[in-house]
Amino acid sequence: MTAANGPLVDSVLTAWQRAAQRREAVGGWSGAALATAALEVLVADAEALAVLEEPLTQVGERFGLEQAERVLLAVAALPEAHPSAHVLTGVLSGDGGPARPSVALAWESAGIGYLDARARALLDPAGVLVGSGLIAIDGDDVLPARRVRVPDRVAAHLLSSTLVPEGVARVLADPRPVDVEGFRAVAAALAAGEPLVWVHAPAGTAGGALAVAACRELGVATLVGDLDRIRDRSPSSADDGGPPPHAAPALVRRTVQALLLEAALEGSVLVLLGAQHAIDHLDLIDRAAVPVLAVGRTAWDPHWSDRLAATVPAARLTRAERHELWRHAVGDAALTEDVLAMRITPEEIDQVALRARTDAEPDREPTAEQVREAVRRLGTGHRARAGATTAPATLGDLVLPEHTRREVERLIGWARDRDEVLGLGDLQGKGGKGTGICALFSGSPGTGKTLAAHVVANSLGADLFQVDLSTVVDKYIGETEKNLERVFARAEALNAVLFFDEADALFGSRSSIGDARDRYANQEVAFLLQRMEAFEGITVLATNLRGNLDPAFARRLHFMVHFPDPDVATRKRLWEHHLAQLPATDPDDPVDLTLLADALEVAGGDIRNIVLAATYDAVAERRQVRMTDLRLAAEREMAKLGRRIGDGRWMSSGSR
């Protein structure tokens, strides 16, 4: 056969010509005329097939294919490039017309016999051709009778199409490279030929930015895929307080396969964000044709794979790095202390900046408040909570004694400045201690503990992950630890402030060992203490009984903030604060703030309930709130609490 093609395509056509001659020599072959005509067309259209030669050679080099594997790939690809090749492979495979080549024809084209030991190995599911997705085998007949094809993405690539499959496109990311601590270690590992580098990147660290910066340092192309973007949003994946809902393992596996194939076709390093979801699919990465930088929120476990991966911890952005990223993203006007202190990644800074710029006035840079609001949307966007308020709680909503308020502000300040403090040295200690901050809020119900936790979270641009302890504590041995691990994993994944309400129910003094249940209860507390120390975020514990906590637990607290029952002056400020939410009150029956504050020894939560009840009564009659409404609502609230109003002025003024 005359060769106007390259050596690979020409060798396949020559093999097909010889295969046709062998079949014709046997006699009685009905496909002889059709095969001859198809071969003549293919020779005449040599230029049409020449386009395959370079991409076939390139793919062979990128995937490290041996000659026989390259021939099998060419056999599967040629029918995609020319209709006459489709006809020829059909008749040579025993069909009466166009069809994909059989496995038998592919072996024959590569000069491999049925009984050759290499034959089946070349098409093994774990082999490079099938395992990497370059070719697929269709059918359930005996292997020689099955059909060989190239998947659509491979065919498109060989025919110079740049169309990215939908399954890949929806998970592609474009993190900004930032030269954070550790990027040179990743670059060195890649340069040394490491096939897999695991970047441990807890929530809020710059793992993606570090990985792409390492590739930029080496001048190599990258393909970045984020497995978090294939999160399952079906009704069955409703939030139950566990780890973030995610796609089924089969979908994750297909996505990893597609990303590995795409990266190898492009000759790029694969940066795999959300790699913790791929732990059960490391066999795919083990045989990848390209290096993989896996960025996962969990640390590498040697038991995951026979291969001990190179590991690099991802650093958080320094204040200087955050300042430069924020300045570039939103300009100087929004660079306040609280914005600079927000613990978010470079990719999230870009997301926030886009939202803030959209919300800003035309031709104006975003304000700090617009940036803070965009960060709050980012945090609450991870998890829509039923009944969550849309208006964020701020320090202005806290009506507290001055010393309590100062401690809450101090906690927020610690959280904002901790990266800068920890950058000065290993001040938090070693031995598995994390960089998180733990605070205890103690006080009677309604004194503002939960509201203060919301204020802390909102001030940091984070979501508040509130834990219902009735869903955590379990009567079955060992289940409480599992539930707690799910809670911490969820909070870490969301980069949220973790809030344990009624903490004394779980964290009370460890009991003496009287039976097996007591022994396991103590183990639960010990597990919690260890997990809290390893937690990288903010933990807030709320308890009604400050003295009911184990001393070992208290030693692990950075803050112990007491929320006292409000005194008269504080109660008056609380009444003013809650009534200020109303447009107006009835001037003909004015509110007596002094009487309310003096006569009703109640907490802020009770005052909120009274004002709300009075407002409902007034709205029902389509009028403004009166003092009469507040008196009636107060008496009902006190009765609900099982308490009486003992102030004589209240009684003498005529309760109705």
Secondary structure, 3 states (H helix, E strand, C coil): CCCCCCHHHHHHHHHHHHHHHHHHHHCCCCCHHHHHHHHHHHHHCHHHHHCCHHHHHHHHHHCCCCHHHHHHHHHHHHHHHCHHHHHHHHHHCCCCCCCCCEHHHHHHHCCCCCCCHHHHHHCCCCCHHHHCCCCEEECCCCHHHCEEECCHHHHHHHCCCCCCCHHHHCCECCCCCCCCCCHHHHHHHHHCCCCEEEEECCCCCCHHHHHHHHHHHHCCCEEEEEHHHHCCCCHHHCCCCCCCCCCCHHHHHHHHHHHHHHHHHHCCEEEEECHHHHHHHHHHHHCCCCCEEEEECCCCCHHHCCCCCEEEECCCCCHHHHHHHHHHHHCCCCCCHHHHCCCCCHHHHHHHHHHHHHHCCCCCCCCHHHHHHHHHHHHHCCCCCCCCCCCCCCHHHCCCCHHHHHHHHHHHHHHHHHHHHHCCCCCCCCCCCCCCEEEEEEECCCCCHHHHHHHHHHHCCCCEEEECHHHCCCCCCCHHHHHHHHHHHHHHHHCCEEEECCCHHHHECCCCCCCHHHHHHHHHHHHHHHHHHHCCCEEEEEECCHHHECHHHHCCCCEEEEECCCCHHHHHHHHHHHHCCCCCECCCCCCCHHHHHHHCCCCHHHHHHHHHHHHHHHHHCCCCECHHHHHHHHHHHHHHCCCCCCCHHHHHCCCC
